[in-house]
Amino acid sequence: METSLQVAGCAWAAWIGFNLLMVALAATVLPVHQVHFDGFRARLPAPLPTQLAQAEIAAVVAHEHGHGHHLHIWTNLLLRCLLLTPGPQRRRRQEIEADDYAVAGGHGAHLASALRKLSNHPDDVSGAERLECM
Ligand SMILES: [Zn+2]
């Protein structure tokens, strides 16, 4: 019994270590393929500046700072360490919170146009429509 608890504890510790390593790698050495907040700063892929106007880039960065402001990566990391998965509803709510953060900074219209240029995913299209109605 004690041995199985020790094995479970070691497996859980390894899982936590793996998740922390992934955050560290994402913040340091992994290439940036899409815009995201790595827990410390907004990261943008190199081709982005040619696709977007300066005001749209500022809006995207404001959105990513919204993720940082609301501690999304850290709450998701905590959930994963507790063996819970941040589900699609939580992720969608976090995107709306980040959008609202950008809107509060005056970036709503430019964020909507950036979303339309960068993605035709239904969630992004509805996000752009929501921003255009604000
Ligand atoms: Zn986002």
Residues whose N, C-alpha, C, O or C-beta is under 5 A from the ligand:
A	BS01	ZN	E95 A98
